[in-house]
Amino acid sequence: MDYDRTLKGVGLAMGIFVCLISYGYFQELIMTGTWGNDKLGGTQISSLFLVMCNRITSMGIAVLAIMIKRDTLMPAAPLTAYCAIAFSNMMATTCQYEALRYVSFPTQTLGKTAKMIPVMIWGTFLARKKYKLKDYLVAAGVTTGTTLFLLTGPVSAKHSKDSKTTLIGAMIMAMYLFFDGFTSTVQERLFKDRKVSTWNQMLYVGLLSALVTGMGSQGGGGVPPYDANLYMHIFALSMSAAVAQIFILLMIRDFGALLFATVMTTRQFLSILLSCIIFLHPLSGGQWVGTCLVFGSLYMKTAINVWKK
């Protein structure tokens, strides 16, 4: 047994757990809170401003990585090639944050596990991919579990009082799945067709996204008033997301996509569990069954792939 390799794998997995669970915690804390002058009722943070802060941080990480690797800072493809990814990625992240105004964090996180369905749809139409029976069975399991979760218990955000908020939240999550699935498909084609490095893509996708979200934040009055706690939380959110990308890249490079998929599935389940404990989200028995069905389907997919190897 290679203990050094095992130790490295455990370390990378723990890095992903800590960073992304922290990311989920700060995401929920920021988007469900009010900030600024409490005597004036406070204000809610703009999703566009939050995305802009994320992208600026990821750009810094990308520049640092490029300098360490002594790679070029120039775009490896025409800027137009990055535009579709930047726009769809920006929209997906904005929808992810905005959904927390209308649905609970467990609902949002579970909904994101269904992104394999739009990825399969986009892959079929854009990349002419063909999927196997196991892929459709896993997609059916995830869909069934998510539907069961939505129908058997509360899914609205705790601060929401309007009965229409659940429907709005569902529509925003549907938009997230649409844009996120598109992002994954186009990213794969960009890597394959133009051989763009991960860091180069992160730099220029982040740059374009930051420019658009920055203008949107200024135009919509989305820059929040100064609040030391808020900006500390935003910095922690952005850093946890950016550093997580480093652990993710190393995990995929050294241990492959299968182990990475298992780690990410476990992370999502732990994020839901911790959110229920910290932010007091009660889940019904049916919702726990739906949650287990979703993650059981994802684990089954990984197990089948491992067995075939």
ABEGO torsion letter per residue (X at the ends): XBAAAAAAAAAAAAAAAAAAAAAAAAAAAAAABBBEBAAAGEBBBBAAAAAAAAAAAAAAAAAAAAAAAGBBABBABBAAAAAAAAAAAAAAAAAAAAAAAABBAAAAAAAAAAAAAAAAAAAAAAAGBBBBAAAAAAAAAAAAAAAAAAAABBABBAABABAAAAAAAAAAAAAAAAAAAAAAAAAAAAAAAAGBBAAAAAAAAAAAAAAAAAAAAAAAGABBBBBAAAAAAAAAAAAAAAAAAAAAAAAAAAAEAAAAAAAAAAAAAAAAAAAAAAAGBBBBAAAAAAAAAAAAAAAAAAAAAAAAX
